[in-house]
């Protein structure tokens, strides 16, 4: 009985070590965070349902599907690689200018009590591009969203 328990414990520890290694490499691969105002890019499209192109950076095209005046899906497509993985984040900090300013402005680091949702992808240069929206503009805001942690 003790041998089986020791084998299981060893297997669990090896699995955890491998997971930590993979996650550590993934985090190390990101060079910088670039914050964009998804609200300013999508505001004009929220009144008409359908898929709308929001941004184009390098080889990446960012689009969102609008349903009932809210963002239902968010996709990033690379010209040669196809669809790119998108992560969903949440924060109480206003990370991008949301009211008409330059979408690439420096993030404000004050807690204003409002929840923001971001969709992010890693570009070809290893930078993570974030598109921030007020929670009210996302159809299913909390599902799959993890807390945003800024780079040190």
Secondary structure, 3 states (H helix, E strand, C coil): CHHHHHHHHHHHHHHHHHHHHHHHHHHHHCCCEEEEEHHHHHHHHCCCCEEEEEEEECCEEEEEEEECCEEEEEEEEECCCEEECCEEEEEEECCCCCCCCCCCCCCCCCEEEEEEEEEEEECCCCCEEEEEEEHHHECCCCCCCEECCCCC
